[in-house]
C-alpha cells in the first residue's frame, strides 16, 4: 500500500453505532486488505488492498453519467446494453461520484488520521454512556500496521476504549506493537486442523495459532470467536479442538460462536466475484447450542452464542 503508512489508511467503511464489535456502542473502522479468502466471508469488499468499484446493476437508471465521468473507458454501451469492463477500472471513483442512484459504489478510500478522529469524536457521548469505543476491523488491521497503531494510539490518548478484530495473520511483531494501545482483542479462530484451514481460507494457520498462544499470555483482555460454517467447522470435534487450545488463557473473557449468514451475497455480485457459500444455510440454534456445550466441556467457563 504505497500511499499508506502512519498518517493514511485505506478504509472501506466507518460504521457508527455498532453494537456487535465489542462492548457498548462503538464506531467500527473497516480497513481494506486481507490475506485470507474465506469463501463465506461477510466483507469481501475488504479483501483487495486497493480501492475498487462495486456495481449494483439493479439500481441503474440508465442516465449515462458514468460513461462521461470515467477517464479509462470502463463504462460503455455495446449492442444497446450498458457494460462495465472491470479490467479497465482503476478505482478512481469518478463514476461513483456522479451516480445518483448509487448503482456504483467505491469500496475503499484513503483517510487521514485527523479526518478519522473527527468522525470518531462525534460519538464520544455514546461511548461514555454505554461503555463503548472504537474498533478496528477489516479485512485485517495487521495489513496496515503503521496506520492501525497510529489510530489506536490517538484514540487511547484521547481516553477512548480501543479494540481490534483480527485473525492474527502474519508475524507476531506487528500485532505485538498494537498491544500497548489496546483495551480488547477480538480474535477470530476458524479451525485448528492445518490442511482444512488452508482449504477453507486459502492459507495455513500455524502462525495464527502461535499468535493466539502469545495473545493468551499478553495480559490484554481477549475475546475468541469462531464463525460456524456448515461443512467447515460445525462438528463438535472442531470446536473442542479450538476451545481446548484457549481454555487455559488467563486473559480470556469468553468464547463466542457466531453463526454464518448469507447477507453478504449481494456484495459478491457487486464486485464481480463468485459467491462460494450460496448453497449453505445458517446453522440452527440447536446446532449452535450443541457446539457451545462441547466447548464448555473443555473447561471454558463462559461460552456464548452470537
C-alpha beads as a LAMMPS data file, in Angstrom:
LAMMPS data file: protein, C-alpha beads

306 atoms
305 bonds

1 atom types
1 bond types

-500.0 500.0 xlo xhi
-500.0 500.0 ylo yhi
-500.0 500.0 zlo zhi

Masses

1 110.0

Atoms # bond

1 1 1 0.000 0.000 0.000
2 1 1 2.388 2.710 -1.183
3 1 1 0.056 5.588 -0.331
4 1 1 -0.397 4.476 3.266
5 1 1 1.708 4.479 6.396
6 1 1 1.111 6.004 9.791
7 1 1 -0.761 9.042 8.511
8 1 1 -3.113 7.492 5.938
9 1 1 -5.157 4.309 5.869
10 1 1 -7.326 2.633 3.245
11 1 1 -10.826 2.257 4.725
12 1 1 -14.000 0.816 3.228
13 1 1 -16.437 1.999 5.890
14 1 1 -16.628 3.842 9.194
15 1 1 -19.726 2.311 10.768
16 1 1 -21.194 4.323 13.614
17 1 1 -23.487 2.962 16.338
18 1 1 -22.168 -0.614 16.092
19 1 1 -23.256 -2.970 18.864
20 1 1 -21.651 -6.256 17.745
21 1 1 -17.982 -5.269 17.549
22 1 1 -17.103 -5.029 21.217
23 1 1 -18.692 -3.672 24.400
24 1 1 -21.165 -0.802 24.341
25 1 1 -21.932 1.440 21.373
26 1 1 -18.916 1.574 19.065
27 1 1 -17.630 3.018 15.860
28 1 1 -16.138 0.266 13.710
29 1 1 -13.452 1.162 11.187
30 1 1 -13.196 -1.390 8.370
31 1 1 -9.676 -1.416 6.953
32 1 1 -9.068 -2.757 3.463
33 1 1 -6.830 -5.723 2.689
34 1 1 -6.887 -9.328 3.879
35 1 1 -4.563 -12.285 3.160
36 1 1 -7.345 -14.838 3.734
37 1 1 -10.005 -15.829 1.214
38 1 1 -12.690 -17.457 3.343
39 1 1 -15.349 -18.459 0.841
40 1 1 -18.149 -17.402 3.215
41 1 1 -16.599 -14.021 4.097
42 1 1 -19.134 -11.360 5.057
43 1 1 -16.887 -8.485 3.927
44 1 1 -15.361 -9.397 0.531
45 1 1 -15.053 -5.707 -0.314
46 1 1 -12.192 -5.592 2.211
47 1 1 -10.083 -8.294 0.533
48 1 1 -8.068 -6.398 -2.066
49 1 1 -5.617 -3.753 -0.831
50 1 1 -6.745 -1.062 -3.253
51 1 1 -9.924 0.900 -3.994
52 1 1 -12.365 -0.983 -6.229
53 1 1 -15.790 -0.446 -7.679
54 1 1 -18.966 -2.262 -6.685
55 1 1 -21.691 -2.355 -9.332
56 1 1 -25.338 -2.950 -8.415
57 1 1 -26.964 -3.148 -11.819
58 1 1 -30.495 -3.419 -10.480
59 1 1 -30.219 0.171 -9.206
60 1 1 -29.021 1.642 -12.513
61 1 1 -31.401 4.224 -14.016
62 1 1 -29.540 4.484 -17.321
63 1 1 -28.592 8.149 -17.010
64 1 1 -25.196 7.628 -18.651
65 1 1 -23.275 9.893 -16.291
66 1 1 -20.769 7.143 -15.508
67 1 1 -19.800 6.870 -19.178
68 1 1 -18.952 10.550 -19.276
69 1 1 -17.134 10.547 -15.942
70 1 1 -14.870 7.508 -16.369
71 1 1 -11.381 8.507 -17.614
72 1 1 -10.490 4.914 -18.551
73 1 1 -13.453 3.829 -20.664
74 1 1 -14.557 1.174 -18.189
75 1 1 -18.241 2.044 -18.704
76 1 1 -19.536 1.533 -22.240
77 1 1 -22.703 0.828 -24.173
78 1 1 -22.271 -2.122 -26.525
79 1 1 -25.059 -3.555 -28.676
80 1 1 -27.519 -1.338 -26.864
81 1 1 -26.518 -2.658 -23.441
82 1 1 -24.576 -0.979 -20.682
83 1 1 -21.362 -2.821 -19.772
84 1 1 -18.772 -2.409 -17.046
85 1 1 -15.320 -3.523 -18.142
86 1 1 -13.794 -4.144 -14.761
87 1 1 -10.292 -4.810 -16.125
88 1 1 -10.123 -1.163 -17.245
89 1 1 -11.251 0.252 -13.918
90 1 1 -8.543 1.962 -11.835
91 1 1 -10.709 2.589 -8.788
92 1 1 -10.607 6.373 -9.033
93 1 1 -14.272 6.670 -8.015
94 1 1 -15.133 9.403 -10.535
95 1 1 -18.114 7.414 -11.829
96 1 1 -19.421 6.670 -8.331
97 1 1 -19.409 10.377 -7.502
98 1 1 -21.818 11.033 -10.389
99 1 1 -24.092 8.028 -9.808
100 1 1 -27.326 9.454 -8.396
101 1 1 -28.890 6.007 -7.976
102 1 1 -25.899 4.588 -6.039
103 1 1 -25.599 1.759 -8.540
104 1 1 -21.851 2.404 -8.406
105 1 1 -20.125 2.398 -5.022
106 1 1 -16.410 2.848 -4.435
107 1 1 -15.109 0.359 -1.865
108 1 1 -12.116 1.922 -0.162
109 1 1 -10.653 5.391 0.056
110 1 1 -7.664 6.875 1.842
111 1 1 -8.339 8.550 5.180
112 1 1 -6.008 10.689 7.210
113 1 1 -5.735 10.237 10.976
114 1 1 -7.166 13.692 11.596
115 1 1 -10.195 13.075 9.392
116 1 1 -10.866 9.753 11.094
117 1 1 -10.575 11.214 14.588
118 1 1 -13.026 13.938 13.614
119 1 1 -15.654 11.273 12.893
120 1 1 -14.828 9.212 15.980
121 1 1 -15.056 12.174 18.341
122 1 1 -18.644 12.860 17.267
123 1 1 -19.760 9.756 19.123
124 1 1 -17.819 10.298 22.342
125 1 1 -21.066 10.853 24.345
126 1 1 -22.341 7.450 23.205
127 1 1 -19.063 5.763 24.131
128 1 1 -19.090 7.348 27.573
129 1 1 -22.691 6.472 28.407
130 1 1 -22.568 2.889 27.059
131 1 1 -19.016 1.811 27.848
132 1 1 -18.271 1.709 24.135
133 1 1 -15.421 2.914 21.974
134 1 1 -13.582 2.345 18.713
135 1 1 -12.921 -0.973 16.941
136 1 1 -10.533 -1.521 14.038
137 1 1 -11.803 -4.327 11.834
138 1 1 -11.483 -5.377 8.227
139 1 1 -10.194 -7.084 6.296
140 1 1 -7.203 -7.444 8.549
141 1 1 -5.925 -4.428 10.536
142 1 1 -2.463 -6.017 10.700
143 1 1 -2.025 -5.413 6.953
144 1 1 -1.948 -1.677 7.705
145 1 1 0.159 -1.877 10.878
146 1 1 1.520 1.673 10.963
147 1 1 -1.852 3.304 10.416
148 1 1 -3.557 0.917 12.844
149 1 1 -1.020 1.705 15.549
150 1 1 -1.279 5.449 14.962
151 1 1 -5.092 5.368 15.034
152 1 1 -5.241 3.254 18.194
153 1 1 -2.631 5.401 19.946
154 1 1 -4.524 8.574 19.079
155 1 1 -7.762 7.086 20.420
156 1 1 -6.177 5.898 23.658
157 1 1 -4.509 9.275 24.178
158 1 1 -7.983 10.808 23.947
159 1 1 -9.379 8.381 26.517
160 1 1 -11.359 6.250 24.049
161 1 1 -11.736 2.497 24.583
162 1 1 -9.948 0.620 21.784
163 1 1 -10.352 -2.829 20.250
164 1 1 -9.382 -4.754 17.147
165 1 1 -10.984 -7.637 15.302
166 1 1 -8.197 -9.776 13.857
167 1 1 -7.410 -13.231 12.535
168 1 1 -3.821 -12.705 13.772
169 1 1 -2.447 -13.487 10.314
170 1 1 1.240 -12.823 9.769
171 1 1 4.241 -12.192 12.019
172 1 1 3.833 -11.577 15.742
173 1 1 5.724 -8.269 15.799
174 1 1 3.079 -6.038 14.098
175 1 1 0.424 -7.418 16.444
176 1 1 2.667 -7.022 19.472
177 1 1 3.219 -3.371 18.565
178 1 1 -0.517 -2.711 18.844
179 1 1 -0.978 -4.257 22.292
180 1 1 0.063 -1.209 24.370
181 1 1 -2.746 0.749 22.722
182 1 1 -5.484 -1.861 23.045
183 1 1 -8.163 -2.431 25.677
184 1 1 -9.518 -5.530 23.933
185 1 1 -8.520 -8.030 21.254
186 1 1 -11.246 -9.966 19.431
187 1 1 -9.522 -12.947 17.843
188 1 1 -11.091 -14.963 15.032
189 1 1 -10.120 -18.667 15.114
190 1 1 -11.786 -20.837 12.477
191 1 1 -10.066 -24.227 12.674
192 1 1 -7.132 -25.964 14.313
193 1 1 -6.521 -28.543 11.559
194 1 1 -3.909 -27.016 9.234
195 1 1 -4.910 -28.543 5.890
196 1 1 -8.606 -27.971 6.413
197 1 1 -7.914 -24.377 7.361
198 1 1 -5.916 -23.937 4.169
199 1 1 -8.692 -25.475 2.083
200 1 1 -11.341 -23.205 3.620
201 1 1 -9.414 -19.931 3.779
202 1 1 -6.603 -20.214 1.258
203 1 1 -3.894 -20.016 3.931
204 1 1 -2.354 -22.146 6.648
205 1 1 -2.843 -21.416 10.335
206 1 1 0.351 -22.352 12.154
207 1 1 1.243 -18.677 12.539
208 1 1 -2.301 -17.822 13.580
209 1 1 -2.299 -20.426 16.331
210 1 1 1.150 -19.324 17.519
211 1 1 -0.052 -15.710 17.685
212 1 1 -3.149 -16.874 19.540
213 1 1 -0.981 -18.514 22.198
214 1 1 1.042 -15.324 22.568
215 1 1 -2.124 -13.255 22.862
216 1 1 -3.346 -15.665 25.540
217 1 1 -0.360 -14.676 27.689
218 1 1 -0.273 -10.984 26.764
219 1 1 -2.431 -9.693 29.602
220 1 1 -4.670 -7.774 27.177
221 1 1 -8.326 -8.800 27.588
222 1 1 -9.113 -11.364 24.912
223 1 1 -12.322 -12.499 23.279
224 1 1 -12.061 -15.515 20.931
225 1 1 -14.709 -16.044 18.269
226 1 1 -15.432 -18.749 15.724
227 1 1 -17.758 -18.274 12.736
228 1 1 -19.753 -21.507 12.493
229 1 1 -19.912 -22.504 8.832
230 1 1 -21.777 -25.691 7.817
231 1 1 -19.409 -28.308 6.452
232 1 1 -16.352 -26.339 7.566
233 1 1 -16.288 -26.347 11.364
234 1 1 -19.732 -27.366 12.636
235 1 1 -18.574 -30.716 14.002
236 1 1 -18.234 -30.758 17.810
237 1 1 -14.688 -32.093 17.415
238 1 1 -13.690 -28.889 15.611
239 1 1 -14.988 -26.707 18.422
240 1 1 -13.447 -28.927 21.083
241 1 1 -10.059 -28.514 19.384
242 1 1 -10.362 -24.711 19.397
243 1 1 -11.822 -24.428 22.881
244 1 1 -9.229 -26.805 24.297
245 1 1 -6.436 -24.651 22.905
246 1 1 -7.724 -21.478 24.592
247 1 1 -9.269 -22.775 27.818
248 1 1 -6.175 -22.033 29.925
249 1 1 -5.668 -18.449 28.682
250 1 1 -5.721 -16.300 31.844
251 1 1 -6.949 -13.220 29.947
252 1 1 -9.816 -14.938 28.092
253 1 1 -13.066 -13.077 28.701
254 1 1 -15.272 -15.527 26.822
255 1 1 -15.535 -17.692 23.724
256 1 1 -18.238 -16.831 21.189
257 1 1 -19.760 -18.918 18.398
258 1 1 -21.091 -16.777 15.568
259 1 1 -23.485 -18.281 13.006
260 1 1 -22.697 -17.980 9.313
261 1 1 -25.241 -15.933 7.345
262 1 1 -25.795 -15.072 3.667
263 1 1 -26.377 -11.332 3.978
264 1 1 -23.221 -10.544 2.006
265 1 1 -24.254 -12.407 -1.148
266 1 1 -25.070 -9.178 -2.985
267 1 1 -21.602 -7.792 -2.269
268 1 1 -20.026 -10.596 -4.279
269 1 1 -22.191 -9.789 -7.295
270 1 1 -21.294 -6.132 -6.937
271 1 1 -17.592 -6.999 -7.026
272 1 1 -17.896 -9.456 -9.897
273 1 1 -16.978 -12.367 -7.623
274 1 1 -18.451 -15.837 -7.313
275 1 1 -20.222 -16.465 -4.011
276 1 1 -18.930 -19.828 -2.833
277 1 1 -21.350 -20.169 0.075
278 1 1 -24.553 -19.904 -1.963
279 1 1 -25.579 -23.465 -1.182
280 1 1 -25.211 -23.148 2.585
281 1 1 -27.850 -22.398 5.178
282 1 1 -27.174 -20.789 8.573
283 1 1 -26.713 -23.306 11.409
284 1 1 -29.738 -23.947 13.582
285 1 1 -29.979 -22.691 17.124
286 1 1 -29.928 -26.284 18.326
287 1 1 -26.664 -26.929 16.483
288 1 1 -25.098 -23.809 17.982
289 1 1 -26.151 -24.834 21.483
290 1 1 -24.701 -28.316 20.902
291 1 1 -21.369 -26.799 19.878
292 1 1 -21.415 -24.371 22.801
293 1 1 -21.851 -27.244 25.236
294 1 1 -18.955 -29.087 23.611
295 1 1 -16.804 -26.010 24.196
296 1 1 -17.893 -25.756 27.840
297 1 1 -16.947 -29.383 28.358
298 1 1 -13.302 -28.476 27.625
299 1 1 -13.227 -26.138 30.602
300 1 1 -14.021 -22.788 29.000
301 1 1 -16.163 -21.150 31.661
302 1 1 -18.010 -18.623 29.510
303 1 1 -19.204 -19.714 26.058
304 1 1 -21.707 -17.557 24.203
305 1 1 -23.751 -17.919 21.035
306 1 1 -23.965 -14.865 18.809

Bonds

1 1 1 2
2 1 2 3
3 1 3 4
4 1 4 5
5 1 5 6
6 1 6 7
7 1 7 8
8 1 8 9
9 1 9 10
10 1 10 11
11 1 11 12
12 1 12 13
13 1 13 14
14 1 14 15
15 1 15 16
16 1 16 17
17 1 17 18
18 1 18 19
19 1 19 20
20 1 20 21
21 1 21 22
22 1 22 23
23 1 23 24
24 1 24 25
25 1 25 26
26 1 26 27
27 1 27 28
28 1 28 29
29 1 29 30
30 1 30 31
31 1 31 32
32 1 32 33
33 1 33 34
34 1 34 35
35 1 35 36
36 1 36 37
37 1 37 38
38 1 38 39
39 1 39 40
40 1 40 41
41 1 41 42
42 1 42 43
43 1 43 44
44 1 44 45
45 1 45 46
46 1 46 47
47 1 47 48
48 1 48 49
49 1 49 50
50 1 50 51
51 1 51 52
52 1 52 53
53 1 53 54
54 1 54 55
55 1 55 56
56 1 56 57
57 1 57 58
58 1 58 59
59 1 59 60
60 1 60 61
61 1 61 62
62 1 62 63
63 1 63 64
64 1 64 65
65 1 65 66
66 1 66 67
67 1 67 68
68 1 68 69
69 1 69 70
70 1 70 71
71 1 71 72
72 1 72 73
73 1 73 74
74 1 74 75
75 1 75 76
76 1 76 77
77 1 77 78
78 1 78 79
79 1 79 80
80 1 80 81
81 1 81 82
82 1 82 83
83 1 83 84
84 1 84 85
85 1 85 86
86 1 86 87
87 1 87 88
88 1 88 89
89 1 89 90
90 1 90 91
91 1 91 92
92 1 92 93
93 1 93 94
94 1 94 95
95 1 95 96
96 1 96 97
97 1 97 98
98 1 98 99
99 1 99 100
100 1 100 101
101 1 101 102
102 1 102 103
103 1 103 104
104 1 104 105
105 1 105 106
106 1 106 107
107 1 107 108
108 1 108 109
109 1 109 110
110 1 110 111
111 1 111 112
112 1 112 113
113 1 113 114
114 1 114 115
115 1 115 116
116 1 116 117
117 1 117 118
118 1 118 119
119 1 119 120
120 1 120 121
121 1 121 122
122 1 122 123
123 1 123 124
124 1 124 125
125 1 125 126
126 1 126 127
127 1 127 128
128 1 128 129
129 1 129 130
130 1 130 131
131 1 131 132
132 1 132 133
133 1 133 134
134 1 134 135
135 1 135 136
136 1 136 137
137 1 137 138
138 1 138 139
139 1 139 140
140 1 140 141
141 1 141 142
142 1 142 143
143 1 143 144
144 1 144 145
145 1 145 146
146 1 146 147
147 1 147 148
148 1 148 149
149 1 149 150
150 1 150 151
151 1 151 152
152 1 152 153
153 1 153 154
154 1 154 155
155 1 155 156
156 1 156 157
157 1 157 158
158 1 158 159
159 1 159 160
160 1 160 161
161 1 161 162
162 1 162 163
163 1 163 164
164 1 164 165
165 1 165 166
166 1 166 167
167 1 167 168
168 1 168 169
169 1 169 170
170 1 170 171
171 1 171 172
172 1 172 173
173 1 173 174
174 1 174 175
175 1 175 176
176 1 176 177
177 1 177 178
178 1 178 179
179 1 179 180
180 1 180 181
181 1 181 182
182 1 182 183
183 1 183 184
184 1 184 185
185 1 185 186
186 1 186 187
187 1 187 188
188 1 188 189
189 1 189 190
190 1 190 191
191 1 191 192
192 1 192 193
193 1 193 194
194 1 194 195
195 1 195 196
196 1 196 197
197 1 197 198
198 1 198 199
199 1 199 200
200 1 200 201
201 1 201 202
202 1 202 203
203 1 203 204
204 1 204 205
205 1 205 206
206 1 206 207
207 1 207 208
208 1 208 209
209 1 209 210
210 1 210 211
211 1 211 212
212 1 212 213
213 1 213 214
214 1 214 215
215 1 215 216
216 1 216 217
217 1 217 218
218 1 218 219
219 1 219 220
220 1 220 221
221 1 221 222
222 1 222 223
223 1 223 224
224 1 224 225
225 1 225 226
226 1 226 227
227 1 227 228
228 1 228 229
229 1 229 230
230 1 230 231
231 1 231 232
232 1 232 233
233 1 233 234
234 1 234 235
235 1 235 236
236 1 236 237
237 1 237 238
238 1 238 239
239 1 239 240
240 1 240 241
241 1 241 242
242 1 242 243
243 1 243 244
244 1 244 245
245 1 245 246
246 1 246 247
247 1 247 248
248 1 248 249
249 1 249 250
250 1 250 251
251 1 251 252
252 1 252 253
253 1 253 254
254 1 254 255
255 1 255 256
256 1 256 257
257 1 257 258
258 1 258 259
259 1 259 260
260 1 260 261
261 1 261 262
262 1 262 263
263 1 263 264
264 1 264 265
265 1 265 266
266 1 266 267
267 1 267 268
268 1 268 269
269 1 269 270
270 1 270 271
271 1 271 272
272 1 272 273
273 1 273 274
274 1 274 275
275 1 275 276
276 1 276 277
277 1 277 278
278 1 278 279
279 1 279 280
280 1 280 281
281 1 281 282
282 1 282 283
283 1 283 284
284 1 284 285
285 1 285 286
286 1 286 287
287 1 287 288
288 1 288 289
289 1 289 290
290 1 290 291
291 1 291 292
292 1 292 293
293 1 293 294
294 1 294 295
295 1 295 296
296 1 296 297
297 1 297 298
298 1 298 299
299 1 299 300
300 1 300 301
301 1 301 302
302 1 302 303
303 1 303 304
304 1 304 305
305 1 305 306
